[in-house]
Amino acid sequence: CLWLALFAIAYRTTGAVVAKHIRFTSTTSCNAQKNAWQLAALKKASTHSPLSQAMAALYDINDDSTRFSEDALVQRFEAIYGVGPKPRIAAAPGRANVIGEHVDYQGGVALPFALTQRVRVVFRRRDDDRLNVVSDDAPVNEDTGYLFLKVLHKARQEDPKVSAEIDPRFLRYIAGPFVYFSSPEDVRGADILVASDVPLGAGCSSSSALVVASALAARACNPSYELRKRKDGRDAFFRSIVECEWEFSGVKGGCMDHLAIVYGRPGCVVSLDCRDEKVDAHISTDATFVLLDTRVKHDLENSPYTDRRLACERCAKELQVASLREVADEGVTKGLAMIDKIEKEVGQATANRGRHVVEEICRVRRCATLLRRGSWRDVGLILYEAHQSLRDLFEASCDELDAAVDASRSVEGILGCRMVGGGFGGAALAVCAPGTDVDRVVEDWRDLYHVDGRHEPRLLVVEPGAGAALDGAPCVSIKELWATSGEVE
């Protein structure tokens, strides 16, 4: 309030408002002052409130079986926003990746699966451009936020960097899709409640899941917005989701997370081609997976992730190829020989990043063949090999992840294990043979994992689940979401 009061005094004193991203002069319309005040919500839109305590009275926060039922979600939504038209629910799963890490932004292949844990965006369309967001995730301190979408539209036109500066950060992943799937002249906001059981900061793509769920909500709230076909022939809706996250997170990654989240299928690992942005196959699996969350927060924005991506791009540029996928397509022996030839020019560390990508793509292909045969013991050995590469060549691991993988080798029933996600924290994923006593695996792994002075780990049994959905219907089956106009962008 004090900041806004000073803002108003400055406005009256100078006769103009000069904001970092939008300028309103004294000759603008009578709405200028209103818009300027709205802009104050753009970069600092959070308020701290006792919402978590209030909602705890409505349900047992530790009982996920009731917490995420449709009735419970609607009840909590109406407790916040009032009774009205029934809210809709967009849901998107987190994802785990059997193998294929740090290859998607080099056009590689991967074998992820969607989790049964999901991010749920409960929303009701508004008649104006205001976006109100409440997160009921108790660990999140900044659990409320709002902004005006027309202001954000205009701010992006004048300075695209504003997208990655919205505070609180979780609001970026919701506001982004709402401006991507609307026009500045005709945009409708929403009242939103976010409820999630996807592990945060564990490398399970909770941010990407929030973007996908928000994209479904944004399309539903702005049905008149026409997506244009792309010149490159890629799917306009899916590609917009990927590029939206790049812009609003400030981190340019790949598309593997989004493909797994959208196209996940219960009981299946998804064989993905990230160069062509397509699903090659859904491979049925009866194996069991256990996730050990080290509780070392995985934060790509403030990690060496971008440096690793740029190193891979440097290798590709030196080899005069579009991506290191082309090098891996030559086979592991020839591909590594090509990397060896550029080591003097790019340096050993950069060359090692390229070596990991080439070897990892080849490992994924070996694993895909073994998965179809159900040869999980051989898959497990490859997972340990993959972790060693991520640790030594790509240098994306950390002490806690290494300790988790080392401990897994002594747990009866675990066939293989590696870090998952972008690294520098997060979780390790272990694969167990079908029929394994997973309760005992969880207990033994927890007992054997020791890192002095660090957080106690959280262990979860995870399984392949369904892809993103709107009101319970798989999003891939809702034609209106994917429809494009005849015009080419």
C-alpha positions, -999 to 999 in steps of 0.1 A, spaced: 0 0 0 28 24 8 44 17 -25 12 24 -43 7 56 -24 42 68 -34 35 58 -69 3 79 -70 22 110 -55 48 106 -82 21 105 -109 4 137 -97 38 155 -93 53 147 -127 20 146 -147 32 113 -162 38 77 -151 70 62 -164 71 25 -157 99 2 -167 78 -17 -191 49 6 -200 48 44 -203 15 63 -197 17 100 -203 -7 127 -192 -22 127 -228 -33 91 -226 -69 81 -220 -87 84 -186 -78 47 -180 -41 55 -179 -40 58 -141 -60 26 -137 -36 7 -160 -6 21 -142 -19 9 -109 -26 -25 -125 10 -26 -136 21 -24 -100 6 -59 -97 26 -73 -126 60 -77 -110 50 -80 -74 15 -95 -73 17 -117 -42 1 -112 -8 7 -134 22 -24 -148 38 -36 -175 62 -54 -193 34 -37 -226 41 -50 -226 77 -84 -216 66 -86 -244 40 -72 -269 65 -105 -266 83 -123 -278 51 -103 -310 46 -75 -331 60 -44 -317 42 -26 -350 47 -53 -371 32 -47 -370 -6 -75 -395 -13 -100 -368 -3 -80 -337 -9 -79 -341 -47 -114 -355 -53 -136 -333 -76 -160 -325 -48 -132 -314 -24 -116 -292 -51 -149 -275 -59 -156 -270 -22 -123 -254 -16 -126 -232 -47 -160 -220 -37 -148 -213 -2 -123 -188 -17 -142 -174 -47 -178 -179 -37 -206 -200 -52 -214 -195 -89 -211 -214 -121 -194 -247 -114 -156 -245 -119 -138 -266 -144 -107 -287 -137 -76 -290 -159 -51 -316 -147 -16 -324 -159 8 -351 -145 43 -347 -134 68 -370 -152 97 -393 -145 122 -403 -171 135 -439 -173 164 -427 -195 172 -399 -220 185 -369 -199 197 -337 -214 191 -348 -249 157 -333 -258 172 -299 -267 196 -317 -290 168 -335 -309 173 -367 -290 151 -396 -280 138 -404 -245 118 -429 -225 98 -410 -199 64 -417 -184 36 -395 -169 31 -398 -132 -2 -405 -114 6 -374 -93 -9 -343 -110 -11 -306 -109 -48 -295 -109 -59 -261 -120 -95 -255 -109 -108 -224 -127 -139 -203 -134 -139 -179 -164 -142 -142 -156 -158 -115 -177 -127 -93 -174 -90 -97 -179 -81 -102 -142 -63 -134 -133 -66 -144 -96 -46 -174 -84 -45 -192 -51 -22 -222 -45 -32 -245 -16 2 -262 -15 11 -256 21 49 -255 16 45 -226 -8 48 -193 11 37 -170 -16 4 -187 -21 -17 -160 -37 -13 -137 -67 -31 -117 -93 -25 -96 -124 -43 -80 -153 -37 -98 -186 -41 -68 -209 -14 -50 -190 8 -81 -194 1 -83 -231 12 -47 -235 43 -51 -212 55 -81 -234 52 -60 -265 75 -33 -250 99 -56 -231 97 -94 -236 119 -99 -205 91 -89 -182 77 -124 -187 104 -140 -166 102 -113 -139 67 -118 -126 67 -124 -89 57 -148 -73 74 -171 -98 46 -197 -98 23 -171 -113 44 -169 -144 35 -205 -154 -2 -196 -152 -2 -161 -167 20 -172 -196 -5 -195 -212 -33 -170 -207 -15 -144 -228 -2 -170 -253 -37 -182 -260 -55 -149 -262 -53 -116 -280 -46 -82 -263 -79 -69 -275 -100 -99 -264 -87 -117 -233 -106 -133 -205 -91 -141 -171 -101 -166 -145 -103 -173 -108 -80 -202 -102 -71 -226 -74 -40 -247 -79 -38 -281 -61 -9 -304 -67 7 -336 -54 36 -335 -78 68 -333 -58 82 -298 -60 118 -292 -70 124 -329 -74 130 -330 -111 95 -343 -118 85 -314 -141 60 -298 -117 65 -265 -135 58 -280 -170 28 -297 -156 15 -264 -143 21 -248 -177 2 -275 -195 -28 -275 -171 -29 -237 -174 -28 -239 -211 -59 -261 -211 -76 -236 -188 -66 -206 -209 -79 -222 -241 -112 -230 -224 -115 -194 -211 -106 -179 -245 -123 -202 -270 -126 -175 -297 -88 -171 -300 -76 -187 -333 -43 -205 -334 -25 -201 -367 -8 -229 -385 30 -229 -383 53 -226 -413 74 -254 -400 44 -278 -398 47 -284 -361 16 -286 -340 7 -250 -331 -10 -257 -297 18 -280 -284 46 -258 -297 30 -227 -281 30 -246 -247 67 -253 -250 77 -218 -261 55 -203 -235 74 -221 -207 107 -211 -223 97 -174 -222 81 -172 -188 107 -194 -170 136 -177 -185 152 -211 -193 152 -226 -228 150 -264 -225 135 -291 -247 101 -306 -253 105 -340 -236 86 -330 -204 56 -316 -223 54 -346 -247 53 -370 -217 28 -349 -198 4 -346 -228 7 -381 -243 12 -402 -211 -7 -434 -209 -14 -456 -178 10 -486 -175 32 -473 -203 66 -458 -209 64 -433 -237 91 -436 -265 96 -400 -277 114 -384 -306 121 -349 -295 135 -337 -329 101 -344 -346 81 -338 -314 62 -370 -317 55 -402 -299 70 -433 -315 53 -458 -292 37 -465 -259 56 -495 -243 37 -514 -217 56 -521 -185 50 -542 -154 81 -530 -135 79 -509 -104 95 -476 -99 106 -459 -67 116 -422 -65 140 -409 -38 136 -372 -34 168 -358 -19 150 -326 -10 178 -307 -25 157 -283 -45 161 -286 -83 160 -251 -98 170 -248 -134 167 -211 -135 195 -207 -109 216 -237 -119 243 -244 -145 216 -259 -168 219 -231 -194 257 -235 -195 253 -272 -203 228 -265 -231 251 -239 -246 281 -263 -244 260 -289 -264 252 -262 -290 289 -253 -292 297 -289 -301 270 -291 -327 281 -258 -343 318 -269 -344 307 -301 -361 284 -282 -385 253 -301 -377 219 -289 -367 220 -310 -334 240 -337 -318 212 -361 -327 228 -362 -362 261 -373 -346 244 -400 -325 227 -413 -356 262 -423 -369 264 -448 -340 283 -445 -307 318 -453 -320 318 -430 -349 299 -403 -330 324 -403 -302 352 -401 -327 336 -370 -342 335 -354 -307 372 -363 -301 382 -343 -332 367 -311 -319 380 -314 -283 410 -292 -289 388 -264 -302 361 -266 -276 379 -278 -246 376 -311 -226 346 -300 -205 325 -289 -235 335 -320 -254 324 -342 -224 289 -326 -226 287 -336 -262 300 -371 -254 272 -376 -228 245 -366 -253 258 -389 -281 261 -419 -257 228 -411 -240 208 -412 -272 224 -445 -281 216 -458 -246 179 -448 -250 177 -469 -282 192 -499 -265 168 -495 -236 138 -492 -259 146 -526 -274 152 -542 -240 119 -527 -226 99 -544 -254 115 -577 -243 109 -570 -206 146 -573 -199 146 -551 -169 178 -564 -154 197 -553 -185 178 -520 -184 189 -515 -148 226 -518 -157 222 -492 -184 206 -468 -158 237 -470 -137 258 -464 -167 237 -433 -175 241 -419 -140 278 -423 -143 278 -403 -175 256 -375 -160 279 -374 -130 313 -375 -147 308 -362 -183 278 -338 -179 285 -329 -143 249 -325 -135 247 -346 -103 254 -337 -67 266 -354 -35 230 -363 -24 221 -378 -58 253 -398 -59 247 -411 -24 212 -422 -34 224 -441 -64 253 -457 -45 229 -468 -17 205 -483 -43 232 -508 -53 229 -525 -19 191 -527 -19 177 -561 -28 151 -557 -56 165 -526 -72 178 -534 -107 191 -499 -116 190 -463 -106 200 -428 -118 193 -392 -112 162 -378 -131 154 -344 -143 178 -315 -151 200 -324 -121 219 -302 -96 194 -315 -70 161 -333 -72 155 -370 -72 168 -404 -82 147 -430 -99 151 -468 -92 136 -496 -113 125 -528 -95 117 -561 -110 80 -570 -113 67 -585 -81 93 -568 -58 82 -560 -23 84 -523 -27 76 -515 9 108 -533 19 127 -515 -9 116 -482 4 126 -490 40 160 -504 30 169 -476 6 159 -450 32 181 -468 58 211 -470 35 209 -434 23 232 -413 44 244 -377 37 256 -360 69 238 -329 79 213 -330 50 175 -333 48 158 -366 53 148 -380 19 112 -385 8 105 -418 -10 76 -424 -33 64 -455 -52 55 -441 -87 38 -456 -117 30 -446 -152 -3 -426 -154 -25 -408 -178 -17 -377 -197 -32 -342 -193 -70 -339 -192 -97 -312 -191 -128 -320 -171 -116 -356 -170 -113 -360 -208 -78 -366 -223 -67 -334 -238 -54 -352 -269 -91 -361 -277 -105 -326 -274 -103 -312 -310 -112 -277 -300 -79 -273 -281 -58 -282 -311 -78 -265 -338 -60 -240 -360 -71 -214 -385 -62 -217 -422 -37 -188 -419 0 -196 -415 19 -177 -388 
